[in-house]
Amino acid sequence: MLSSESAKTVTATLPAVSGAIDEITALFYEKLFTAHPELLRDLFNRGNQANGSQRQALAGSIAAFASHLVAHPDSRPDTMLARIAHKHASLGVREDQYPIVRAHLFAAIAEVLGDAVTDEVVRAWDEVYWLMAHALVAIEKRLSAEAGVQDGKVWRPYRVAGRIQETDEVATFLLQPADGAPVPPSRPGQYVSVQVQLPDGARQIRQYSLSGQPDGGLQISLKRVAAGRRAGAPSEDPAGEVSGHLHAHVHGGEVLYVSPPFGDVVLPEDGAGPLLLASAGIGCTPMIGMLTHLAAAGSRRRIIAAHADRSPATHPFRTDLRRLTDKLPHATAELWYEEGLQDSEGLRADRDEAEQATAEAVTVRTGLMDLTQLAIPAGTTAYLCGPVPFMKAARAQLLASGVPAAQIHYEVFGPDLGLN
């Protein structure tokens, strides 16, 4: 791992680097995209660049990796590395791109920190960078080999076989391989990357969870992303380029380029203990995928499916959730709607359905999700997906309910800024 001499230098300079990391990463991306505009056009998410979340994620991962090397010199943060590697593998990141990143990152460090960046400092942080880079490359190569792809060639044409409008904001796309070959294997909770050519010629990529298991194909569901500010975001998010394009222009018969499934937040193949699947908004997609798998397998596990949304009308897969919990003998659904069950004509059926379901396996509440209201069995493994503020609150509630931190897993749609 990190040499003892470099460890001393990193320990001494980590406060200065961490204190300036936001400035460093902002300058790094400016330099990188000036030299390689094709990376912003065809690899990096332009929306995450615009709102600053990608810079935050890069800064956090570098600081976390260096801190771990200093505090635990005989180990490495494998969970963090695996999560990054799955994202990179699904995007087709290549080994020869790491030296490019290193060159512009270190140029940014030198410019921001000035004379403090001595040869000794460069050598120490260069060691940190390549320890992290080589670890990621090794994991990415293994993941790509397991998926049957190599050299970043992840894209395969899929024809859109159908579209289902789940809500006004959410649509499901059924994808069939255009070459007629079998779909790659997947695990419940994984995602695929989708590459879309936009009107300006950019080939932007987004990652979408698998929301079901159609025969001979893949199923993804996505929300049309409107412009606005997310809680905790450094700046306003632009409207979703890819989600807006897919919602407006893809209705059936079109060809999309899709990666094999990746992702490390998955159901274990041999699990038997209780499960809690907690989601909010479009975060329900991996949870519905997991429930679909559990129902198909005839699982007899105790399962709590908890979901929060604005109202029944904005809740994707509402009827699927009821259908799947009915199939699972020890499953219940716990729903929270901020706006409650409205009395408008369009939602009256939702009230009747919810009142009937409450007497069976579905409980509906008004307000924000509060998992401390539930009787969570000992030994429960929890999976969270939704906006980061929601997951932070849900994680805190689970910890307060006695669920160990090691048993709480989460999936982030976008750069992983962490929940701690």
C-alpha positions in Angstrom: 0.0 0.0 0.0 1.2 3.6 0.6 4.9 3.8 1.4 5.8 5.1 4.9 7.5 8.2 3.5 4.6 9.1 1.3 2.2 8.4 4.1 4.0 11.1 6.2 3.8 13.6 3.4 0.1 12.9 2.6 -0.8 13.2 6.3 1.0 16.5 6.5 -0.6 17.9 3.3 -4.1 16.3 3.5 -5.6 19.3 5.4 -4.4 21.7 2.7 -5.5 19.5 -0.2 -8.8 18.8 1.4 -9.4 22.4 2.1 -8.8 23.4 -1.5 -10.3 20.3 -3.1 -13.4 22.0 -4.5 -11.2 24.6 -6.2 -8.8 22.0 -7.4 -11.5 19.8 -9.0 -13.3 22.8 -10.6 -10.0 23.8 -12.2 -9.3 20.2 -13.1 -12.5 19.8 -15.1 -12.0 23.1 -16.8 -8.5 22.0 -17.9 -9.7 18.5 -18.9 -12.6 19.6 -21.0 -10.6 22.4 -22.7 -8.0 19.8 -23.8 -10.6 17.0 -24.4 -14.0 18.5 -25.2 -15.1 15.1 -26.5 -15.1 13.8 -22.9 -17.7 16.3 -21.9 -19.7 15.8 -25.0 -19.7 12.0 -25.1 -18.8 10.6 -21.6 -19.4 13.0 -18.7 -22.9 14.0 -17.6 -23.3 17.6 -18.7 -26.1 18.2 -16.1 -23.9 17.0 -13.2 -21.1 19.2 -14.5 -23.5 22.2 -14.6 -24.8 21.7 -11.0 -21.4 20.9 -9.5 -22.3 17.4 -8.1 -19.7 15.6 -10.2 -17.0 17.9 -8.8 -18.2 17.1 -5.2 -18.1 13.4 -5.8 -14.6 13.4 -7.3 -13.3 15.6 -4.4 -14.9 13.3 -1.9 -13.6 10.1 -3.4 -10.0 11.4 -3.6 -10.0 12.7 0.0 -11.7 9.6 1.3 -9.2 7.3 -0.4 -6.2 9.3 0.8 -7.6 9.4 4.4 -8.2 5.7 4.4 -4.6 4.9 3.2 -3.3 7.1 6.1 -5.6 5.7 8.8 -5.6 2.0 7.6 -2.3 1.5 5.7 -2.8 -2.3 5.4 -6.2 -2.1 3.6 -8.1 -0.1 1.1 -11.8 1.1 0.9 -13.1 -1.7 -1.3 -16.7 -0.7 -1.0 -16.1 2.8 -2.4 -13.8 1.4 -5.1 -16.3 -1.2 -6.2 -19.1 1.4 -6.5 -16.9 3.7 -8.6 -15.7 0.8 -10.7 -19.2 -0.4 -11.5 -20.1 3.1 -12.7 -16.9 3.3 -14.8 -17.4 -0.1 -16.4 -21.0 0.7 -17.4 -19.8 4.0 -19.0 -17.0 2.3 -21.0 -14.2 4.1 -19.2 -10.8 2.8 -20.5 -7.4 2.3 -18.8 -5.7 4.7 -21.2 -7.9 7.6 -19.9 -6.4 7.5 -16.4 -3.1 9.1 -17.4 -5.1 11.9 -19.0 -7.0 12.5 -15.8 -3.8 12.4 -13.8 -2.1 15.0 -15.9 -4.9 17.6 -15.6 -5.6 16.9 -12.0 -2.0 17.4 -10.9 -1.8 20.6 -13.1 -4.8 21.9 -11.2 -3.2 20.9 -7.8 0.0 22.8 -8.7 -1.9 25.9 -9.8 -4.1 26.1 -6.8 -1.6 25.3 -4.1 1.4 27.0 -5.7 4.8 26.7 -4.0 3.4 24.2 -1.4 3.5 21.6 -4.2 7.1 20.4 -3.9 8.6 17.4 -5.7 8.1 15.4 -2.5 4.4 16.4 -2.4 4.0 15.4 -6.0 5.6 12.0 -5.5 3.4 11.3 -2.5 0.1 12.2 -4.1 1.1 10.6 -7.3 1.5 7.4 -5.3 -2.1 7.9 -3.9 -3.5 8.5 -7.4 -2.0 5.5 -9.0 -2.9 3.2 -6.0 -6.5 4.3 -6.6 -6.3 4.2 -10.4 -4.7 0.7 -10.6 -7.2 -0.6 -8.1 -10.1 0.7 -10.2 -8.6 -0.5 -13.4 -8.3 -4.1 -12.0 -11.9 -4.1 -10.8 -13.2 -2.6 -14.0 -11.4 -5.2 -16.1 -12.9 -8.0 -14.0 -16.4 -6.6 -14.2 -16.1 -6.0 -18.0 -14.8 -9.6 -18.5 -17.7 -11.0 -16.5 -20.1 -8.9 -18.7 -18.4 -10.2 -21.9 -17.0 -6.8 -23.0 -13.5 -5.4 -23.3 -11.6 -2.2 -24.0 -14.6 -0.1 -23.0 -16.8 -1.4 -25.9 -19.9 -1.7 -23.8 -22.5 -0.4 -26.3 -25.0 -2.8 -27.9 -28.1 -1.8 -30.0 -31.5 -2.5 -28.4 -34.8 -1.9 -30.2 -37.6 -0.2 -28.1 -40.3 -2.9 -28.2 -42.8 -1.0 -26.1 -43.4 2.0 -23.9 -45.7 2.2 -20.8 -46.6 5.6 -19.3 -46.5 4.8 -15.6 -47.4 8.4 -14.5 -47.3 11.8 -16.1 -43.6 12.0 -15.3 -42.4 8.4 -15.5 -42.3 6.1 -18.5 -41.1 2.4 -18.8 -39.2 1.3 -21.9 -39.1 -2.4 -23.0 -35.9 -3.1 -24.8 -35.1 -6.1 -27.0 -31.6 -6.8 -28.4 -31.5 -5.6 -32.0 -29.1 -8.5 -33.0 -31.5 -11.1 -31.7 -28.9 -12.6 -29.3 -29.7 -13.3 -25.7 -29.7 -10.5 -23.1 -26.8 -10.5 -20.6 -27.5 -11.9 -17.1 -28.4 -9.4 -14.4 -29.0 -9.3 -10.7 -31.9 -7.6 -8.9 -31.0 -4.0 -8.2 -28.6 -3.4 -11.1 -28.7 -0.7 -13.7 -27.7 -0.2 -17.4 -26.2 2.8 -19.1 -28.1 4.2 -22.1 -26.3 6.3 -24.7 -28.5 8.8 -26.6 -27.5 11.1 -29.5 -28.9 14.5 -28.9 -29.7 17.2 -31.5 -26.4 18.9 -31.0 -24.5 15.7 -31.8 -23.5 14.9 -28.3 -23.8 11.2 -27.2 -24.8 11.7 -23.6 -25.0 8.7 -21.3 -27.3 8.1 -18.3 -27.8 5.1 -16.0 -31.2 3.6 -15.3 -32.1 0.8 -12.9 -33.7 -2.4 -14.3 -37.3 -2.2 -13.2 -38.4 -5.6 -14.3 -37.5 -8.9 -16.0 -39.4 -9.2 -19.4 -38.7 -12.3 -21.3 -35.8 -11.9 -23.7 -35.3 -8.2 -23.0 -34.5 -5.4 -20.5 -36.9 -3.0 -18.8 -35.9 0.5 -17.6 -38.1 3.2 -16.2 -37.2 6.8 -16.0 -38.6 10.1 -14.8 -38.5 13.2 -16.9 -36.2 15.5 -15.0 -37.4 19.1 -14.8 -35.1 22.1 -14.1 -34.9 23.1 -10.4 -32.8 23.0 -7.3 -32.5 19.8 -5.3 -32.0 19.9 -1.6 -28.3 20.1 -0.8 -27.3 20.7 -4.4 -24.6 23.4 -5.0 -26.6 25.0 -7.8 -29.7 24.6 -9.8 -30.1 21.5 -11.9 -30.8 22.0 -15.6 -33.7 20.0 -17.2 -32.6 16.4 -17.9 -31.2 16.2 -21.5 -31.5 12.5 -21.9 -34.7 11.9 -19.9 -36.4 14.7 -21.8 -35.3 13.4 -25.1 -36.5 9.8 -24.4 -39.8 11.0 -23.1 -40.4 13.3 -26.1 -39.0 11.3 -28.9 -38.9 7.5 -28.1 -42.3 5.7 -28.4 -41.4 2.4 -30.0 -39.3 1.0 -32.7 -36.3 3.3 -32.1 -32.8 1.9 -31.5 -30.9 2.8 -28.3 -27.4 1.8 -27.3 -27.3 0.1 -24.0 -24.5 -1.3 -21.8 -24.6 -4.7 -19.9 -26.1 -4.5 -16.4 -23.7 -3.3 -13.7 -24.1 -2.2 -10.0 -23.1 -3.5 -6.6 -26.2 -2.8 -4.6 -27.9 -6.1 -5.3 -29.8 -8.8 -3.5 -27.5 -11.6 -2.5 -28.3 -14.9 -4.2 -28.5 -16.9 -1.1 -30.2 -14.5 1.4 -32.9 -15.7 3.7 -33.3 -13.0 6.4 -35.9 -10.2 6.5 -35.7 -7.4 3.9 -36.7 -3.7 4.0 -36.9 -2.0 0.6 -37.3 1.7 1.2 -37.7 4.2 -1.7 -39.0 7.6 -2.6 -40.1 8.9 -6.0 -38.3 7.3 -9.0 -36.1 5.5 -6.4 -38.7 2.8 -6.6 -37.3 1.3 -9.8 -34.6 -0.9 -8.3 -37.0 -1.9 -5.5 -39.7 -3.0 -8.0 -37.0 -5.0 -9.8 -36.0 -6.7 -6.6 -39.7 -7.4 -5.7 -40.3 -8.8 -9.2 -37.4 -11.2 -8.7 -38.5 -12.2 -5.2 -42.0 -12.9 -6.4 -40.8 -15.0 -9.4 -38.6 -17.0 -7.0 -41.5 -17.6 -4.7 -39.6 -16.1 -1.7 -40.9 -16.7 1.8 -38.8 -14.0 3.4 -40.3 -11.3 5.5 -40.3 -8.3 3.3 -41.3 -4.7 4.0 -41.7 -2.5 0.9 -41.8 1.1 2.0 -42.3 3.9 -0.4 -42.8 7.7 -0.2 -44.3 10.0 -2.9 -46.2 13.2 -3.4 -49.5 11.5 -4.0 -50.9 8.3 -5.5 -51.0 9.9 -8.9 -47.2 10.5 -8.9 -46.4 7.0 -7.5 -44.9 4.8 -10.2 -45.7 1.1 -10.1 -48.4 1.6 -7.5 -50.5 -1.3 -8.8 -47.4 -3.4 -9.4 -46.4 -3.0 -5.8 -49.8 -4.2 -4.6 -49.7 -7.1 -7.1 -46.2 -8.2 -6.1 -46.8 -8.0 -2.3 -50.0 -10.1 -2.8 -47.8 -12.8 -4.4 -45.3 -12.8 -1.5 -46.8 -14.5 1.5 -44.8 -12.6 4.1 -44.6 -9.2 2.4 -46.3 -5.9 3.3 -46.3 -2.5 1.7 -46.0 0.8 3.7 -46.9 4.0 1.8 -46.5 7.6 2.7 -48.0 10.4 0.6 -47.1 14.0 1.3 -50.4 15.3 -0.1 -52.5 12.4 1.3 -55.3 10.7 -0.6 -57.0 13.6 -2.5 -60.8 13.6 -3.2 -60.5 14.8 -6.8 -62.4 12.7 -9.3 -59.2 11.4 -10.8 -57.9 10.1 -7.5 -61.1 8.8 -5.9 -60.3 5.3 -7.0 -56.9 5.6 -5.3 -58.7 6.3 -2.0 -61.0 3.3 -2.4 -58.1 1.1 -3.4 -55.9 2.3 -0.5 -58.7 1.9 2.1 -59.3 -1.7 0.9 -55.6 -2.4 0.8 -55.1 -1.2 4.4 -57.2 -4.0 5.6 -54.8 -6.4 3.8 -51.1 -6.0 3.2 -50.8 -2.3 2.4 -50.8 0.6 4.9 -51.2 4.2 3.6 -50.1 7.2 5.7 -50.0 11.0 5.1 -46.8 12.9 5.4 -43.1 12.1 5.1 -41.8 8.5 5.6 -40.9 7.6 9.1 -39.5 4.1 9.4 -39.5 4.3 13.2 -43.2 3.7 13.0 -42.6 0.2 11.7 -41.8 -3.0 13.6 -38.6 -3.9 11.9 -37.5 -7.5 12.6 -34.1 -8.3 14.0 -31.6 -9.3 11.3 -33.2 -7.1 8.6 -31.1 -6.0 5.6 -32.2 -2.7 4.3 -32.0 -1.2 0.8 -32.6 2.5 0.2 -33.0 4.5 -3.1 -34.3 8.0 -3.7 -33.1 11.6 -3.2 -30.1 11.9 -1.0 -31.9 13.9 1.8 -34.6 11.1 1.9 -31.9 8.4 2.2 -30.0 10.3 4.9 -33.3 10.5 6.9 -34.2 6.9 6.3 -30.8 5.7 7.3 -30.9 7.7 10.5 -34.3 6.2 11.3 -33.1 2.7 10.7 -30.1 3.2 12.9 -32.4 4.5 15.6 -34.5 1.4 15.2 -31.5 -0.8 15.8 -30.6 -1.8 12.2 -26.8 -2.1 12.1 -25.0 0.3 9.7 -23.4 -2.6 7.8 -26.9 -3.9 7.0 -28.0 -0.7 5.3 -27.3 -0.4 1.6 -28.2 2.4 -0.8 -28.2 3.3 -4.4 -27.6 6.9 -5.6 -29.0 8.2 -9.0 -26.0 10.4 -10.0 -22.7 11.1 -8.4 -22.3 9.4 -5.0 -21.9 12.2 -2.4 -22.3 9.7 0.5 -24.9 9.6 3.3 -22.6 10.2 6.3 
